[in-house]
Amino acid sequence: MYSPLISASGRGSEDATSAVMASKARFWNRVARKYASDPIADLDGYERTLLRVKEMLSTEYEVLEIGCGTGSTALRLAPATRRLVATDISEQMIAIACEKLASHPVPQLEFSLADADGALSEDNAFDIVLAFNMLHLVSSLSQTLKSLVKSLKPGGLLISKTPCLSEMNPFIPNIALPLMRVVGKAPSVLCFTAAQLQSAMEKVGLDIVSVERHGSKGKDFRVFIVARNVNF
């Protein structure tokens, strides 16, 4: 079972970290039921991503998913693994995921409450780490990537799909999202391009294996990146 570990040099930094985690959890807890009922915007693109990921999975592999939401993707992928540990910061998201799992049991799958911003408690434990539509939601991209690399076995893969908000119409990241945050309709987000995301991965010892776009509706801002842990 996964749990976040807070690294702090003093009480002040620990309290600040806890406050950020609590704020994020409150937001996702509040929207969890609506999130669960919303349809997938690009179903064809989503299915293409699932097929691509399954090509890289094995029933020999231990897999970690961060930011699993309500667990729909984990339920689809877990049968192709030896074990899939799917985590999220939101208690309500995990509760919904567990409801789905109870209705459709998958022996390889377990859900756990954890924060991707925190240091993960198992080093070199996983063959693959999955991060779908969530690397733009962390507090520190570099810190999260470092934690994910630590959780990967040498040679293991980080498989991610990430909205690159800096590639969108500037109105969205610069005006629309800040306004939505003020009224509680959007979470805190990071804005970067696909090239900047790749650079951040390379800085923590990940070797980029492939960069793809799976969208089926016009320009796709969600970049699909497979990166290998070359830290030995």
C-alpha positions in Angstrom: 0.0 0.0 0.0 1.3 3.4 -0.9 1.5 6.5 1.3 3.1 9.9 0.8 6.1 10.9 2.8 6.5 14.6 3.6 10.1 15.7 3.6 10.6 19.0 5.5 13.4 20.9 7.0 11.1 22.4 9.6 7.6 22.6 10.9 6.7 25.6 8.6 7.6 23.8 5.4 5.7 20.7 6.6 2.6 22.7 7.4 2.8 24.4 4.0 3.1 21.1 2.2 0.1 19.7 4.2 -2.0 22.8 3.4 -1.3 22.4 -0.4 -2.2 18.7 -0.3 -5.4 19.4 1.7 -6.4 22.1 -0.7 -5.9 19.9 -3.8 -7.8 17.0 -2.1 -10.8 19.3 -1.2 -11.1 20.4 -4.8 -11.0 16.9 -6.3 -13.3 15.5 -3.5 -15.8 18.2 -4.4 -15.9 17.4 -8.1 -15.4 13.7 -8.0 -19.0 12.6 -8.6 -19.4 15.0 -11.6 -16.0 13.9 -12.9 -17.1 10.3 -12.8 -20.2 11.0 -14.8 -18.6 13.2 -17.5 -18.2 11.5 -20.9 -14.7 11.2 -22.3 -14.2 14.1 -24.7 -12.2 12.1 -27.3 -13.1 8.5 -27.0 -11.2 7.4 -30.1 -8.1 9.1 -28.8 -8.5 7.5 -25.4 -8.9 4.0 -26.9 -5.8 4.5 -29.0 -3.8 5.4 -25.9 -5.1 2.3 -24.1 -4.0 0.1 -27.0 -0.6 1.7 -27.1 -0.1 1.3 -23.4 -1.2 -2.4 -23.5 1.6 -3.0 -26.0 4.1 -2.1 -23.3 2.5 -4.0 -20.4 3.2 -7.6 -19.3 1.7 -9.9 -16.8 5.2 -10.0 -15.4 5.2 -6.3 -14.5 4.5 -4.4 -11.3 2.8 -1.1 -12.3 2.0 2.1 -10.5 -0.5 4.7 -11.7 -0.5 8.1 -10.1 -3.6 10.4 -10.4 -5.9 7.5 -11.2 -9.1 9.5 -10.7 -12.1 7.2 -10.5 -10.2 4.2 -11.7 -11.6 3.6 -15.2 -8.3 3.4 -16.9 -6.7 1.2 -14.2 -9.6 -1.2 -14.5 -9.0 -1.5 -18.2 -5.2 -2.0 -17.9 -4.8 -4.1 -14.7 -5.6 -7.4 -16.3 -2.5 -7.0 -18.5 -0.2 -6.7 -15.5 1.0 -8.8 -12.5 -0.1 -6.0 -10.2 -1.3 -2.5 -10.6 -1.3 0.0 -7.7 -3.5 2.9 -8.7 -3.3 6.0 -6.5 -5.0 9.4 -6.2 -5.0 12.3 -3.7 -8.8 12.4 -3.5 -10.6 10.2 -1.0 -13.8 10.6 -3.0 -12.1 9.6 -6.3 -10.7 6.5 -4.6 -14.0 5.7 -3.1 -15.7 5.7 -6.5 -12.8 3.6 -7.9 -13.3 1.1 -5.2 -17.0 0.9 -5.9 -16.2 0.1 -9.5 -13.7 -2.5 -8.5 -16.3 -4.1 -6.2 -18.7 -4.3 -9.1 -16.1 -5.7 -11.5 -13.3 -7.4 -9.5 -9.9 -7.4 -11.0 -7.5 -9.4 -8.8 -4.4 -7.6 -10.0 -5.7 -4.1 -9.0 -5.6 -2.2 -5.8 -6.5 1.4 -5.1 -4.7 3.6 -2.6 -4.7 7.2 -1.4 -1.5 9.0 -2.1 -0.2 12.4 -3.4 2.0 12.5 -6.4 3.8 15.6 -5.0 5.1 13.6 -2.1 8.0 11.2 -2.0 6.8 7.7 -2.7 7.5 5.1 -0.1 8.9 2.3 -2.3 12.1 2.7 -4.2 12.8 0.9 -7.4 9.6 -1.1 -6.9 7.9 -0.8 -10.3 8.5 -1.8 -13.9 6.2 0.9 -15.2 4.7 4.1 -13.8 1.6 5.6 -15.5 0.7 9.3 -15.3 -2.3 10.2 -17.4 -3.6 13.8 -17.6 -2.1 14.8 -14.3 1.6 16.0 -14.6 0.2 19.5 -15.2 -1.7 19.3 -11.9 1.3 18.7 -9.5 2.8 21.5 -7.4 6.4 20.8 -8.6 7.0 19.0 -11.9 10.7 18.4 -11.2 10.0 17.1 -7.7 7.3 14.8 -8.9 9.4 13.4 -11.7 12.3 12.8 -9.3 9.9 10.8 -7.1 8.6 8.8 -10.0 12.1 8.0 -11.2 12.9 6.7 -7.6 9.9 4.4 -7.8 11.0 2.9 -11.1 13.3 0.0 -11.5 16.4 0.7 -13.6 15.3 0.5 -17.2 11.6 0.9 -16.2 9.2 3.1 -18.1 7.3 6.2 -17.3 4.3 6.3 -19.6 2.5 9.6 -19.6 -0.2 11.6 -21.4 -0.3 15.3 -20.5 -2.2 18.4 -21.5 0.4 21.0 -22.6 -1.4 24.2 -21.8 1.2 26.5 -23.2 0.4 25.0 -26.7 -3.2 26.1 -26.4 -4.8 29.5 -27.3 -3.1 31.9 -24.8 -6.5 33.0 -23.6 -7.1 29.7 -21.9 -4.0 29.4 -19.7 -3.6 33.2 -19.1 -7.2 34.3 -18.6 -9.8 31.6 -18.6 -8.1 29.2 -16.2 -7.1 31.9 -13.6 -10.7 33.2 -13.6 -12.0 29.7 -13.1 -9.6 29.1 -10.2 -10.9 32.3 -8.5 -14.5 30.9 -8.5 -13.4 27.4 -7.6 -14.1 25.8 -11.0 -10.5 24.8 -11.8 -7.5 23.5 -9.9 -4.0 25.0 -9.8 -2.2 24.0 -13.0 1.3 24.2 -14.5 1.7 25.5 -18.0 4.4 24.1 -20.3 5.0 22.9 -23.8 5.7 19.3 -24.9 9.4 20.3 -25.4 9.6 21.7 -21.9 8.0 18.6 -20.5 10.5 16.4 -22.3 13.4 18.5 -21.1 12.2 18.2 -17.5 12.1 14.4 -17.8 15.6 14.3 -19.3 16.9 16.4 -16.4 15.9 13.7 -13.9 17.5 10.9 -15.8 14.8 9.7 -18.1 15.6 8.9 -21.8 12.7 9.8 -24.2 11.6 6.6 -26.1 8.7 8.1 -28.0 6.6 11.2 -28.3 3.1 10.7 -29.8 -0.2 12.4 -30.2 -3.3 10.2 -30.1 -6.1 12.8 -30.5 -8.7 12.2 -33.2 -10.3 15.7 -33.1 -8.2 18.5 -34.6 -5.0 19.7 -32.9 -4.1 17.5 -29.9 -2.6 19.3 -26.9 -2.2 16.1 -24.9 1.3 14.7 -25.6 1.9 11.0 -25.0 5.5 10.4 -23.9 7.2 7.1 -23.1 10.5 7.6 -21.2 13.0 5.1 -19.8 14.7 5.3 -16.4 18.4 5.3 -17.2 19.5 5.8 -13.6 21.6 2.8 -12.5 
